[in-house]
């Protein structure tokens, strides 16, 4: 049984047509081609960055907005009779796509990783001292919550908040976590972190070039993003070391519309501490006949973010989620 909201009375696909650039008109209503056909409405277009802004109209994320590249319109369907963009508007969109839809691949450099890991060791040592002296969670003597509850620990969430505020990284932490939970592929908040993580040598990146000049501006500079990455890794490594946990059991459920491929370059992978959540991703759906359930014992030094300490992972969705650095598993299954 799925743990996610859905609409058992959703209209059939026959009432919609495949998304195309001519559908990109503010006000047009459509649906994401996910198993539950999430309803969306176009609320804006930006010809400089090539993003269309969609408002989510139903389910847990209702009211949220996603910035989606023009070229991903084929991931959606639109109601018959939707308004159509002019030929000139479509031509301008194609020009934007040609300019911005360009591949970027970053393979982690072992030397960069060695330097980064030394700096993370320093962050881990600092976090160990902080947790020893200031952690309310550890002082309480509590154990980590049972994953079956799919709820993190409020004292541990408060600990992370205090730790990040002391390092002037709370703004980055809060915005990044909220965006990752709502839609990690929307906009470039998460994408910017993926690129920086690859540049630090920690995991590969395969995607597209940066299309928004603000991606690495101000508080989102590469330096600030890198500091946040190291602080997060240090906090979790110190925490799990104090708890005596060198590895954790995680699950992933993967569905695909053809032969299953575990693509490289993801940089960050999402998994769950709860098997039921992973199985919820295996519900049969139109166009997604291939399904696979993965389980693994994952070293805690790969953990970047979990529901245990991340408040945003306990709001709209409760997936007992873990976010991992990709590409570092020595196990036989590259999917985890």
Phi, psi and omega in degrees: 000135182289144176268001185257152175292151177203174180239103181294345181253022180300144179297150179290160179299337181296343179272005182229166177232152183302140181294139178216167184303328181292348176279349186281079179228130180304130180103342179293138180256140180209194179217142172289142180276053172262171183303329182260004176054062182298122180287139180221161174227136177286124181241359178183159178222142179230109182283348177282315182262348182072026178255137164259142180259123180250139171261130176280128189257349181216171172072196189303327187263017183307130179096342177289157176241143178240136171263115188240134178301143179311317188291350178267014179298336180286359173275003184231167172229154184231151183298142174304140179087005178298152177297153183240140175289153178292162177301322180294320178295319178296320178298318179296321178297319179296323177297319179296316180298316180300326182282326191249337183275070183237138187289146172224125179234130178232114175270136182296133180269125182303324179293317177298320179297318181299315179296315180298316182297326176295320179290324176295324176302319178296318178295324179294318178298318178296319179294324178300315178295319180296314181297320180298320187267332191232352184292119174287327180297310181293323179296332181286340183077009180291158169265165174296145180299153173294126180304335181297336178282339181055033178231134178282188182255125184296323178293322179291323175298319179295322177301311181299317179301315180294318180299314181288324179295321179298335180259011180056037181241008185294322179300316178294313181302309184297313182293317180298312183298316180298319180291320180298318182292318184286312178188099184294344181263359179271136179064203185228015176297308180288320179303318179300320177294320180300318179296315180296318178301319177293318179295332177283352178086012187271334183195158181282157172233130171223115182192222180239167180294163175292133182246348180247119181302338182280354185303321181241031181258152172057231182291352179257021178300161177303321182295316180291320178298316180297320178298320178294317178301311182295319180296320180294314178299317180297318180299311183289321179296318179294318181298308183291331174295318177297328180274357178073028182248115178266343178207159179226152177274125180230158183230148171223138172247125185237130175240148182214162181266012178192206177304136183289127177234130174264096186287146173277172175082012181287335179071303178239133179244140175261136177218184180222147172284347186247121180302326182297324179296313179300319180293335178294339178275000182255007180298128180304139180212153179304131176078005180229068186279344185262128183222147180209136177254126181244141175226141178204154170265110190254130177302137183292345178286354174269350183287128177253326183201140176221164178293341185297321184244359187251109184300320183300336179278004179238013182261268185288322180241143175235090187246008184047048193278149169231138176247126187246152165289129183274164169076017181238006183283134175266000182284172184284344186250108183290354181281354180216000000 
